Amino acid sequence: MSYIVIDSSKCKSCYLCMEVCPNKLIKKSGNVGKTGEYTVEFVDKENKCTGCAMCAMMCPDIAITGVYKE
């Protein structure tokens, strides 16, 4: 099982992480961020995250602060 940690205070709602996630596990949240847009959240109810870290590599603001494998 893998998961990521998103620091929503750093998220500028560019949604690049959503585009690169191979399993589409990053979604728009219901929270509005500093840009006035919805921030993102990690949703993985079926444990499909592989820990590839593509989302973290793509994030220009280092809002994805951890990619963990258990």
mmJSON file of the N, C-alpha and C atoms, coordinates in Angstrom:
{"data_MODEL":{"atom_site":{
"group_PDB":["ATOM","ATOM","ATOM","ATOM","ATOM","ATOM","ATOM","ATOM","ATOM","ATOM","ATOM","ATOM","ATOM","ATOM","ATOM","ATOM","ATOM","ATOM","ATOM","ATOM","ATOM","ATOM","ATOM","ATOM","ATOM","ATOM","ATOM","ATOM","ATOM","ATOM","ATOM","ATOM","ATOM","ATOM","ATOM","ATOM","ATOM","ATOM","ATOM","ATOM","ATOM","ATOM","ATOM","ATOM","ATOM","ATOM","ATOM","ATOM","ATOM","ATOM","ATOM","ATOM","ATOM","ATOM","ATOM","ATOM","ATOM","ATOM","ATOM","ATOM","ATOM","ATOM","ATOM","ATOM","ATOM","ATOM","ATOM","ATOM","ATOM","ATOM","ATOM","ATOM","ATOM","ATOM","ATOM","ATOM","ATOM","ATOM","ATOM","ATOM","ATOM","ATOM","ATOM","ATOM","ATOM","ATOM","ATOM","ATOM","ATOM","ATOM","ATOM","ATOM","ATOM","ATOM","ATOM","ATOM","ATOM","ATOM","ATOM","ATOM","ATOM","ATOM","ATOM","ATOM","ATOM","ATOM","ATOM","ATOM","ATOM","ATOM","ATOM","ATOM","ATOM","ATOM","ATOM","ATOM","ATOM","ATOM","ATOM","ATOM","ATOM","ATOM","ATOM","ATOM","ATOM","ATOM","ATOM","ATOM","ATOM","ATOM","ATOM","ATOM","ATOM","ATOM","ATOM","ATOM","ATOM","ATOM","ATOM","ATOM","ATOM","ATOM","ATOM","ATOM","ATOM","ATOM","ATOM","ATOM","ATOM","ATOM","ATOM","ATOM","ATOM","ATOM","ATOM","ATOM","ATOM","ATOM","ATOM","ATOM","ATOM","ATOM","ATOM","ATOM","ATOM","ATOM","ATOM","ATOM","ATOM","ATOM","ATOM","ATOM","ATOM","ATOM","ATOM","ATOM","ATOM","ATOM","ATOM","ATOM","ATOM","ATOM","ATOM","ATOM","ATOM","ATOM","ATOM","ATOM","ATOM","ATOM","ATOM","ATOM","ATOM","ATOM","ATOM","ATOM","ATOM","ATOM","ATOM","ATOM","ATOM","ATOM","ATOM","ATOM","ATOM","ATOM","ATOM","ATOM","ATOM","ATOM"],
"id":[1,2,3,4,5,6,7,8,9,10,11,12,13,14,15,16,17,18,19,20,21,22,23,24,25,26,27,28,29,30,31,32,33,34,35,36,37,38,39,40,41,42,43,44,45,46,47,48,49,50,51,52,53,54,55,56,57,58,59,60,61,62,63,64,65,66,67,68,69,70,71,72,73,74,75,76,77,78,79,80,81,82,83,84,85,86,87,88,89,90,91,92,93,94,95,96,97,98,99,100,101,102,103,104,105,106,107,108,109,110,111,112,113,114,115,116,117,118,119,120,121,122,123,124,125,126,127,128,129,130,131,132,133,134,135,136,137,138,139,140,141,142,143,144,145,146,147,148,149,150,151,152,153,154,155,156,157,158,159,160,161,162,163,164,165,166,167,168,169,170,171,172,173,174,175,176,177,178,179,180,181,182,183,184,185,186,187,188,189,190,191,192,193,194,195,196,197,198,199,200,201,202,203,204,205,206,207,208,209,210],
"type_symbol":["N","C","C","N","C","C","N","C","C","N","C","C","N","C","C","N","C","C","N","C","C","N","C","C","N","C","C","N","C","C","N","C","C","N","C","C","N","C","C","N","C","C","N","C","C","N","C","C","N","C","C","N","C","C","N","C","C","N","C","C","N","C","C","N","C","C","N","C","C","N","C","C","N","C","C","N","C","C","N","C","C","N","C","C","N","C","C","N","C","C","N","C","C","N","C","C","N","C","C","N","C","C","N","C","C","N","C","C","N","C","C","N","C","C","N","C","C","N","C","C","N","C","C","N","C","C","N","C","C","N","C","C","N","C","C","N","C","C","N","C","C","N","C","C","N","C","C","N","C","C","N","C","C","N","C","C","N","C","C","N","C","C","N","C","C","N","C","C","N","C","C","N","C","C","N","C","C","N","C","C","N","C","C","N","C","C","N","C","C","N","C","C","N","C","C","N","C","C","N","C","C","N","C","C","N","C","C","N","C","C"],
"label_atom_id":["N","CA","C","N","CA","C","N","CA","C","N","CA","C","N","CA","C","N","CA","C","N","CA","C","N","CA","C","N","CA","C","N","CA","C","N","CA","C","N","CA","C","N","CA","C","N","CA","C","N","CA","C","N","CA","C","N","CA","C","N","CA","C","N","CA","C","N","CA","C","N","CA","C","N","CA","C","N","CA","C","N","CA","C","N","CA","C","N","CA","C","N","CA","C","N","CA","C","N","CA","C","N","CA","C","N","CA","C","N","CA","C","N","CA","C","N","CA","C","N","CA","C","N","CA","C","N","CA","C","N","CA","C","N","CA","C","N","CA","C","N","CA","C","N","CA","C","N","CA","C","N","CA","C","N","CA","C","N","CA","C","N","CA","C","N","CA","C","N","CA","C","N","CA","C","N","CA","C","N","CA","C","N","CA","C","N","CA","C","N","CA","C","N","CA","C","N","CA","C","N","CA","C","N","CA","C","N","CA","C","N","CA","C","N","CA","C","N","CA","C","N","CA","C","N","CA","C","N","CA","C","N","CA","C","N","CA","C","N","CA","C","N","CA","C"],
"label_alt_id":[null,null,null,null,null,null,null,null,null,null,null,null,null,null,null,null,null,null,null,null,null,null,null,null,null,null,null,null,null,null,null,null,null,null,null,null,null,null,null,null,null,null,null,null,null,null,null,null,null,null,null,null,null,null,null,null,null,null,null,null,null,null,null,null,null,null,null,null,null,null,null,null,null,null,null,null,null,null,null,null,null,null,null,null,null,null,null,null,null,null,null,null,null,null,null,null,null,null,null,null,null,null,null,null,null,null,null,null,null,null,null,null,null,null,null,null,null,null,null,null,null,null,null,null,null,null,null,null,null,null,null,null,null,null,null,null,null,null,null,null,null,null,null,null,null,null,null,null,null,null,null,null,null,null,null,null,null,null,null,null,null,null,null,null,null,null,null,null,null,null,null,null,null,null,null,null,null,null,null,null,null,null,null,null,null,null,null,null,null,null,null,null,null,null,null,null,null,null,null,null,null,null,null,null,null,null,null,null,null,null],
"label_comp_id":["MET","MET","MET","SER","SER","SER","TYR","TYR","TYR","ILE","ILE","ILE","VAL","VAL","VAL","ILE","ILE","ILE","ASP","ASP","ASP","SER","SER","SER","SER","SER","SER","LYS","LYS","LYS","CYS","CYS","CYS","LYS","LYS","LYS","SER","SER","SER","CYS","CYS","CYS","TYR","TYR","TYR","LEU","LEU","LEU","CYS","CYS","CYS","MET","MET","MET","GLU","GLU","GLU","VAL","VAL","VAL","CYS","CYS","CYS","PRO","PRO","PRO","ASN","ASN","ASN","LYS","LYS","LYS","LEU","LEU","LEU","ILE","ILE","ILE","LYS","LYS","LYS","LYS","LYS","LYS","SER","SER","SER","GLY","GLY","GLY","ASN","ASN","ASN","VAL","VAL","VAL","GLY","GLY","GLY","LYS","LYS","LYS","THR","THR","THR","GLY","GLY","GLY","GLU","GLU","GLU","TYR","TYR","TYR","THR","THR","THR","VAL","VAL","VAL","GLU","GLU","GLU","PHE","PHE","PHE","VAL","VAL","VAL","ASP","ASP","ASP","LYS","LYS","LYS","GLU","GLU","GLU","ASN","ASN","ASN","LYS","LYS","LYS","CYS","CYS","CYS","THR","THR","THR","GLY","GLY","GLY","CYS","CYS","CYS","ALA","ALA","ALA","MET","MET","MET","CYS","CYS","CYS","ALA","ALA","ALA","MET","MET","MET","MET","MET","MET","CYS","CYS","CYS","PRO","PRO","PRO","ASP","ASP","ASP","ILE","ILE","ILE","ALA","ALA","ALA","ILE","ILE","ILE","THR","THR","THR","GLY","GLY","GLY","VAL","VAL","VAL","TYR","TYR","TYR","LYS","LYS","LYS","GLU","GLU","GLU"],
"label_asym_id":["A","A","A","A","A","A","A","A","A","A","A","A","A","A","A","A","A","A","A","A","A","A","A","A","A","A","A","A","A","A","A","A","A","A","A","A","A","A","A","A","A","A","A","A","A","A","A","A","A","A","A","A","A","A","A","A","A","A","A","A","A","A","A","A","A","A","A","A","A","A","A","A","A","A","A","A","A","A","A","A","A","A","A","A","A","A","A","A","A","A","A","A","A","A","A","A","A","A","A","A","A","A","A","A","A","A","A","A","A","A","A","A","A","A","A","A","A","A","A","A","A","A","A","A","A","A","A","A","A","A","A","A","A","A","A","A","A","A","A","A","A","A","A","A","A","A","A","A","A","A","A","A","A","A","A","A","A","A","A","A","A","A","A","A","A","A","A","A","A","A","A","A","A","A","A","A","A","A","A","A","A","A","A","A","A","A","A","A","A","A","A","A","A","A","A","A","A","A","A","A","A","A","A","A","A","A","A","A","A","A"],
"label_entity_id":["1","1","1","1","1","1","1","1","1","1","1","1","1","1","1","1","1","1","1","1","1","1","1","1","1","1","1","1","1","1","1","1","1","1","1","1","1","1","1","1","1","1","1","1","1","1","1","1","1","1","1","1","1","1","1","1","1","1","1","1","1","1","1","1","1","1","1","1","1","1","1","1","1","1","1","1","1","1","1","1","1","1","1","1","1","1","1","1","1","1","1","1","1","1","1","1","1","1","1","1","1","1","1","1","1","1","1","1","1","1","1","1","1","1","1","1","1","1","1","1","1","1","1","1","1","1","1","1","1","1","1","1","1","1","1","1","1","1","1","1","1","1","1","1","1","1","1","1","1","1","1","1","1","1","1","1","1","1","1","1","1","1","1","1","1","1","1","1","1","1","1","1","1","1","1","1","1","1","1","1","1","1","1","1","1","1","1","1","1","1","1","1","1","1","1","1","1","1","1","1","1","1","1","1","1","1","1","1","1","1"],
"label_seq_id":[1,1,1,2,2,2,3,3,3,4,4,4,5,5,5,6,6,6,7,7,7,8,8,8,9,9,9,10,10,10,11,11,11,12,12,12,13,13,13,14,14,14,15,15,15,16,16,16,17,17,17,18,18,18,19,19,19,20,20,20,21,21,21,22,22,22,23,23,23,24,24,24,25,25,25,26,26,26,27,27,27,28,28,28,29,29,29,30,30,30,31,31,31,32,32,32,33,33,33,34,34,34,35,35,35,36,36,36,37,37,37,38,38,38,39,39,39,40,40,40,41,41,41,42,42,42,43,43,43,44,44,44,45,45,45,46,46,46,47,47,47,48,48,48,49,49,49,50,50,50,51,51,51,52,52,52,53,53,53,54,54,54,55,55,55,56,56,56,57,57,57,58,58,58,59,59,59,60,60,60,61,61,61,62,62,62,63,63,63,64,64,64,65,65,65,66,66,66,67,67,67,68,68,68,69,69,69,70,70,70],
"pdbx_PDB_ins_code":[null,null,null,null,null,null,null,null,null,null,null,null,null,null,null,null,null,null,null,null,null,null,null,null,null,null,null,null,null,null,null,null,null,null,null,null,null,null,null,null,null,null,null,null,null,null,null,null,null,null,null,null,null,null,null,null,null,null,null,null,null,null,null,null,null,null,null,null,null,null,null,null,null,null,null,null,null,null,null,null,null,null,null,null,null,null,null,null,null,null,null,null,null,null,null,null,null,null,null,null,null,null,null,null,null,null,null,null,null,null,null,null,null,null,null,null,null,null,null,null,null,null,null,null,null,null,null,null,null,null,null,null,null,null,null,null,null,null,null,null,null,null,null,null,null,null,null,null,null,null,null,null,null,null,null,null,null,null,null,null,null,null,null,null,null,null,null,null,null,null,null,null,null,null,null,null,null,null,null,null,null,null,null,null,null,null,null,null,null,null,null,null,null,null,null,null,null,null,null,null,null,null,null,null,null,null,null,null,null,null],
"Cartn_x":[0.842,0.0,0.884,0.536,1.267,0.29,0.822,-0.014,0.851,0.209,0.916,0.332,1.125,0.683,0.721,-0.395,-0.509,-0.635,0.233,0.148,-0.739,-2.006,-2.962,-2.651,-1.89,-1.525,-0.533,0.146,1.091,0.481,-0.652,-1.277,-1.832,-1.412,-1.926,-2.977,-3.446,-4.534,-4.184,-2.967,-2.58,-3.077,-3.339,-3.88,-2.953,-1.671,-0.719,-0.596,-0.691,-0.606,-1.769,-2.938,-4.105,-3.883,-3.245,-3.028,-2.04,-1.015,0.025,-0.223,-1.146,-1.401,-1.945,-1.215,-1.654,-2.967,-3.293,-4.529,-5.611,-5.359,-6.339,-6.819,-5.87,-6.183,-6.158,-5.847,-5.83,-7.01,-7.838,-9.09,-9.15,-10.037,-10.306,-11.004,-10.57,-11.206,-12.334,-12.979,-14.018,-13.464,-12.13,-11.489,-10.908,-11.149,-10.621,-9.265,-8.285,-6.925,-6.637,-5.344,-4.892,-5.184,-5.405,-5.69,-7.184,-8.005,-9.447,-10.027,-9.173,-9.592,-9.57,-10.191,-10.195,-8.821,-8.346,-7.096,-7.358,-6.318,-6.474,-6.424,-6.917,-6.852,-6.564,-5.994,-5.66,-6.808,-7.369,-8.487,-8.122,-7.879,-7.466,-8.158,-9.425,-10.215,-9.877,-9.295,-9.014,-7.52,-6.707,-5.257,-4.591,-4.86,-4.298,-3.017,-2.648,-1.438,-0.21,0.63,1.84,3.06,2.924,4.06,5.037,4.562,5.437,6.056,5.427,5.904,5.823,5.112,4.954,4.289,3.327,2.631,3.598,4.458,5.415,6.439,6.864,7.835,7.228,5.934,5.28,4.896,4.706,4.22,5.25,4.928,5.891,6.081,5.173,5.254,5.585,5.982,6.351,5.243,4.005,2.859,2.647,3.21,3.141,4.408,4.22,5.369,5.866,5.167,5.641,4.953,5.717,5.187,5.671,4.74,5.09,4.606,5.428,5.051,5.067,4.036,3.965,4.07],
"Cartn_y":[-1.185,0.0,1.244,2.202,3.466,4.614,5.763,6.954,8.201,9.334,10.617,11.561,12.578,13.621,14.937,15.644,16.917,18.048,19.055,20.247,21.248,21.294,22.13,23.621,24.02,25.444,25.854,24.889,25.179,24.97,24.287,23.957,25.208,25.442,26.604,26.205,24.974,24.488,24.464,24.059,23.942,22.632,21.648,20.344,19.491,19.83,19.02,17.619,17.542,16.237,15.338,15.922,15.15,14.565,15.343,14.913,13.76,13.741,12.717,11.455,11.485,10.293,9.177,8.07,7.011,6.344,6.398,5.774,6.785,8.061,9.144,9.174,9.158,9.123,10.495,11.531,12.891,13.631,14.169,14.822,16.243,17.052,18.365,18.154,18.903,18.804,19.821,19.881,20.871,22.124,22.19,23.317,24.308,25.571,26.623,27.055,27.133,27.497,28.975,29.299,30.694,31.374,30.592,31.181,31.37,30.905,30.995,29.799,28.846,27.622,26.466,25.371,24.19,23.531,23.191,22.455,20.984,20.168,18.752,17.89,16.678,15.705,14.331,13.479,12.119,11.203,10.479,9.578,8.202,7.255,5.92,4.859,4.674,3.721,2.27,2.028,0.655,0.319,1.164,0.948,0.734,1.641,1.539,2.355,3.161,3.978,3.068,3.283,2.472,3.134,4.388,5.11,5.576,5.781,6.153,7.539,8.407,9.772,10.726,10.361,11.27,12.573,12.465,13.66,14.609,14.06,14.881,15.521,14.775,15.316,16.426,16.348,17.334,18.606,18.528,19.668,20.8,21.968,23.071,23.765,23.546,24.233,23.306,22.095,21.099,20.954,20.907,20.74,19.277,18.378,16.959,16.656,16.551,16.52,15.12,14.109,12.759,11.729,10.743,9.578,8.386,7.664,6.596,5.246,4.237,2.853,2.089,1.323,0.506,-0.952],
"Cartn_z":[0.0,0.0,0.0,-0.816,-0.894,-0.72,-0.325,-0.221,-0.301,-0.57,-0.631,0.413,0.751,1.669,0.899,0.928,0.214,1.221,1.103,1.939,1.196,1.556,0.824,0.938,1.936,2.057,0.968,0.356,-0.728,-2.103,-2.172,-3.453,-4.12,-5.367,-6.104,-7.145,-7.06,-7.904,-9.383,-9.697,-11.107,-11.705,-10.848,-11.219,-12.083,-12.124,-12.878,-12.278,-10.965,-10.304,-10.715,-10.889,-11.315,-12.707,-13.569,-14.949,-15.051,-14.184,-14.323,-13.51,-12.579,-11.763,-12.657,-12.784,-13.696,-13.284,-12.004,-11.53,-11.173,-11.481,-11.26,-9.804,-8.873,-7.448,-6.789,-7.547,-7.012,-7.619,-6.75,-7.167,-6.61,-7.173,-6.59,-5.257,-4.256,-2.942,-2.849,-1.732,-1.493,-0.827,-0.688,-0.006,-1.001,-0.768,-1.624,-1.087,-1.982,-1.6,-1.787,-1.736,-1.797,-3.131,-4.183,-5.492,-5.734,-4.788,-4.959,-5.695,-6.03,-6.714,-5.72,-6.09,-5.236,-5.217,-4.024,-3.9,-4.231,-4.158,-4.485,-3.227,-3.36,-2.278,-2.869,-2.05,-2.437,-2.029,-2.995,-2.734,-3.302,-2.401,-2.829,-1.973,-2.193,-1.403,-1.722,-2.884,-3.306,-3.29,-2.651,-2.548,-3.911,-4.838,-6.18,-6.369,-5.371,-5.49,-5.531,-6.531,-6.686,-6.065,-5.637,-5.073,-6.134,-7.342,-8.466,-8.303,-7.526,-7.233,-8.422,-9.463,-10.6,-10.168,-9.26,-8.774,-8.066,-7.227,-6.482,-7.416,-8.423,-9.387,-10.229,-10.504,-11.357,-10.606,-9.297,-8.526,-8.483,-9.048,-9.085,-7.73,-6.804,-5.516,-4.35,-4.658,-3.65,-2.61,-3.08,-2.191,-1.798,-2.587,-2.24,-1.45,-0.148,0.758,1.072,0.621,0.889,0.047,-0.379,-1.061,-0.25,0.314,1.249,0.77,0.995,0.705,2.001,2.232,3.446,3.09],
"occupancy":[1.0,1.0,1.0,1.0,1.0,1.0,1.0,1.0,1.0,1.0,1.0,1.0,1.0,1.0,1.0,1.0,1.0,1.0,1.0,1.0,1.0,1.0,1.0,1.0,1.0,1.0,1.0,1.0,1.0,1.0,1.0,1.0,1.0,1.0,1.0,1.0,1.0,1.0,1.0,1.0,1.0,1.0,1.0,1.0,1.0,1.0,1.0,1.0,1.0,1.0,1.0,1.0,1.0,1.0,1.0,1.0,1.0,1.0,1.0,1.0,1.0,1.0,1.0,1.0,1.0,1.0,1.0,1.0,1.0,1.0,1.0,1.0,1.0,1.0,1.0,1.0,1.0,1.0,1.0,1.0,1.0,1.0,1.0,1.0,1.0,1.0,1.0,1.0,1.0,1.0,1.0,1.0,1.0,1.0,1.0,1.0,1.0,1.0,1.0,1.0,1.0,1.0,1.0,1.0,1.0,1.0,1.0,1.0,1.0,1.0,1.0,1.0,1.0,1.0,1.0,1.0,1.0,1.0,1.0,1.0,1.0,1.0,1.0,1.0,1.0,1.0,1.0,1.0,1.0,1.0,1.0,1.0,1.0,1.0,1.0,1.0,1.0,1.0,1.0,1.0,1.0,1.0,1.0,1.0,1.0,1.0,1.0,1.0,1.0,1.0,1.0,1.0,1.0,1.0,1.0,1.0,1.0,1.0,1.0,1.0,1.0,1.0,1.0,1.0,1.0,1.0,1.0,1.0,1.0,1.0,1.0,1.0,1.0,1.0,1.0,1.0,1.0,1.0,1.0,1.0,1.0,1.0,1.0,1.0,1.0,1.0,1.0,1.0,1.0,1.0,1.0,1.0,1.0,1.0,1.0,1.0,1.0,1.0,1.0,1.0,1.0,1.0,1.0,1.0,1.0,1.0,1.0,1.0,1.0,1.0],
"B_iso_or_equiv":[0.0,0.0,0.0,0.0,0.0,0.0,0.0,0.0,0.0,0.0,0.0,0.0,0.0,0.0,0.0,0.0,0.0,0.0,0.0,0.0,0.0,0.0,0.0,0.0,0.0,0.0,0.0,0.0,0.0,0.0,0.0,0.0,0.0,0.0,0.0,0.0,0.0,0.0,0.0,0.0,0.0,0.0,0.0,0.0,0.0,0.0,0.0,0.0,0.0,0.0,0.0,0.0,0.0,0.0,0.0,0.0,0.0,0.0,0.0,0.0,0.0,0.0,0.0,0.0,0.0,0.0,0.0,0.0,0.0,0.0,0.0,0.0,0.0,0.0,0.0,0.0,0.0,0.0,0.0,0.0,0.0,0.0,0.0,0.0,0.0,0.0,0.0,0.0,0.0,0.0,0.0,0.0,0.0,0.0,0.0,0.0,0.0,0.0,0.0,0.0,0.0,0.0,0.0,0.0,0.0,0.0,0.0,0.0,0.0,0.0,0.0,0.0,0.0,0.0,0.0,0.0,0.0,0.0,0.0,0.0,0.0,0.0,0.0,0.0,0.0,0.0,0.0,0.0,0.0,0.0,0.0,0.0,0.0,0.0,0.0,0.0,0.0,0.0,0.0,0.0,0.0,0.0,0.0,0.0,0.0,0.0,0.0,0.0,0.0,0.0,0.0,0.0,0.0,0.0,0.0,0.0,0.0,0.0,0.0,0.0,0.0,0.0,0.0,0.0,0.0,0.0,0.0,0.0,0.0,0.0,0.0,0.0,0.0,0.0,0.0,0.0,0.0,0.0,0.0,0.0,0.0,0.0,0.0,0.0,0.0,0.0,0.0,0.0,0.0,0.0,0.0,0.0,0.0,0.0,0.0,0.0,0.0,0.0,0.0,0.0,0.0,0.0,0.0,0.0,0.0,0.0,0.0,0.0,0.0,0.0],
"pdbx_formal_charge":[null,null,null,null,null,null,null,null,null,null,null,null,null,null,null,null,null,null,null,null,null,null,null,null,null,null,null,null,null,null,null,null,null,null,null,null,null,null,null,null,null,null,null,null,null,null,null,null,null,null,null,null,null,null,null,null,null,null,null,null,null,null,null,null,null,null,null,null,null,null,null,null,null,null,null,null,null,null,null,null,null,null,null,null,null,null,null,null,null,null,null,null,null,null,null,null,null,null,null,null,null,null,null,null,null,null,null,null,null,null,null,null,null,null,null,null,null,null,null,null,null,null,null,null,null,null,null,null,null,null,null,null,null,null,null,null,null,null,null,null,null,null,null,null,null,null,null,null,null,null,null,null,null,null,null,null,null,null,null,null,null,null,null,null,null,null,null,null,null,null,null,null,null,null,null,null,null,null,null,null,null,null,null,null,null,null,null,null,null,null,null,null,null,null,null,null,null,null,null,null,null,null,null,null,null,null,null,null,null,null],
"auth_seq_id":[1,1,1,2,2,2,3,3,3,4,4,4,5,5,5,6,6,6,7,7,7,8,8,8,9,9,9,10,10,10,11,11,11,12,12,12,13,13,13,14,14,14,15,15,15,16,16,16,17,17,17,18,18,18,19,19,19,20,20,20,21,21,21,22,22,22,23,23,23,24,24,24,25,25,25,26,26,26,27,27,27,28,28,28,29,29,29,30,30,30,31,31,31,32,32,32,33,33,33,34,34,34,35,35,35,36,36,36,37,37,37,38,38,38,39,39,39,40,40,40,41,41,41,42,42,42,43,43,43,44,44,44,45,45,45,46,46,46,47,47,47,48,48,48,49,49,49,50,50,50,51,51,51,52,52,52,53,53,53,54,54,54,55,55,55,56,56,56,57,57,57,58,58,58,59,59,59,60,60,60,61,61,61,62,62,62,63,63,63,64,64,64,65,65,65,66,66,66,67,67,67,68,68,68,69,69,69,70,70,70],
"auth_comp_id":["MET","MET","MET","SER","SER","SER","TYR","TYR","TYR","ILE","ILE","ILE","VAL","VAL","VAL","ILE","ILE","ILE","ASP","ASP","ASP","SER","SER","SER","SER","SER","SER","LYS","LYS","LYS","CYS","CYS","CYS","LYS","LYS","LYS","SER","SER","SER","CYS","CYS","CYS","TYR","TYR","TYR","LEU","LEU","LEU","CYS","CYS","CYS","MET","MET","MET","GLU","GLU","GLU","VAL","VAL","VAL","CYS","CYS","CYS","PRO","PRO","PRO","ASN","ASN","ASN","LYS","LYS","LYS","LEU","LEU","LEU","ILE","ILE","ILE","LYS","LYS","LYS","LYS","LYS","LYS","SER","SER","SER","GLY","GLY","GLY","ASN","ASN","ASN","VAL","VAL","VAL","GLY","GLY","GLY","LYS","LYS","LYS","THR","THR","THR","GLY","GLY","GLY","GLU","GLU","GLU","TYR","TYR","TYR","THR","THR","THR","VAL","VAL","VAL","GLU","GLU","GLU","PHE","PHE","PHE","VAL","VAL","VAL","ASP","ASP","ASP","LYS","LYS","LYS","GLU","GLU","GLU","ASN","ASN","ASN","LYS","LYS","LYS","CYS","CYS","CYS","THR","THR","THR","GLY","GLY","GLY","CYS","CYS","CYS","ALA","ALA","ALA","MET","MET","MET","CYS","CYS","CYS","ALA","ALA","ALA","MET","MET","MET","MET","MET","MET","CYS","CYS","CYS","PRO","PRO","PRO","ASP","ASP","ASP","ILE","ILE","ILE","ALA","ALA","ALA","ILE","ILE","ILE","THR","THR","THR","GLY","GLY","GLY","VAL","VAL","VAL","TYR","TYR","TYR","LYS","LYS","LYS","GLU","GLU","GLU"],
"auth_asym_id":["A","A","A","A","A","A","A","A","A","A","A","A","A","A","A","A","A","A","A","A","A","A","A","A","A","A","A","A","A","A","A","A","A","A","A","A","A","A","A","A","A","A","A","A","A","A","A","A","A","A","A","A","A","A","A","A","A","A","A","A","A","A","A","A","A","A","A","A","A","A","A","A","A","A","A","A","A","A","A","A","A","A","A","A","A","A","A","A","A","A","A","A","A","A","A","A","A","A","A","A","A","A","A","A","A","A","A","A","A","A","A","A","A","A","A","A","A","A","A","A","A","A","A","A","A","A","A","A","A","A","A","A","A","A","A","A","A","A","A","A","A","A","A","A","A","A","A","A","A","A","A","A","A","A","A","A","A","A","A","A","A","A","A","A","A","A","A","A","A","A","A","A","A","A","A","A","A","A","A","A","A","A","A","A","A","A","A","A","A","A","A","A","A","A","A","A","A","A","A","A","A","A","A","A","A","A","A","A","A","A"],
"auth_atom_id":["N","CA","C","N","CA","C","N","CA","C","N","CA","C","N","CA","C","N","CA","C","N","CA","C","N","CA","C","N","CA","C","N","CA","C","N","CA","C","N","CA","C","N","CA","C","N","CA","C","N","CA","C","N","CA","C","N","CA","C","N","CA","C","N","CA","C","N","CA","C","N","CA","C","N","CA","C","N","CA","C","N","CA","C","N","CA","C","N","CA","C","N","CA","C","N","CA","C","N","CA","C","N","CA","C","N","CA","C","N","CA","C","N","CA","C","N","CA","C","N","CA","C","N","CA","C","N","CA","C","N","CA","C","N","CA","C","N","CA","C","N","CA","C","N","CA","C","N","CA","C","N","CA","C","N","CA","C","N","CA","C","N","CA","C","N","CA","C","N","CA","C","N","CA","C","N","CA","C","N","CA","C","N","CA","C","N","CA","C","N","CA","C","N","CA","C","N","CA","C","N","CA","C","N","CA","C","N","CA","C","N","CA","C","N","CA","C","N","CA","C","N","CA","C","N","CA","C","N","CA","C","N","CA","C","N","CA","C","N","CA","C","N","CA","C"],
"pdbx_PDB_model_num":[1,1,1,1,1,1,1,1,1,1,1,1,1,1,1,1,1,1,1,1,1,1,1,1,1,1,1,1,1,1,1,1,1,1,1,1,1,1,1,1,1,1,1,1,1,1,1,1,1,1,1,1,1,1,1,1,1,1,1,1,1,1,1,1,1,1,1,1,1,1,1,1,1,1,1,1,1,1,1,1,1,1,1,1,1,1,1,1,1,1,1,1,1,1,1,1,1,1,1,1,1,1,1,1,1,1,1,1,1,1,1,1,1,1,1,1,1,1,1,1,1,1,1,1,1,1,1,1,1,1,1,1,1,1,1,1,1,1,1,1,1,1,1,1,1,1,1,1,1,1,1,1,1,1,1,1,1,1,1,1,1,1,1,1,1,1,1,1,1,1,1,1,1,1,1,1,1,1,1,1,1,1,1,1,1,1,1,1,1,1,1,1,1,1,1,1,1,1,1,1,1,1,1,1,1,1,1,1,1,1]
}}}
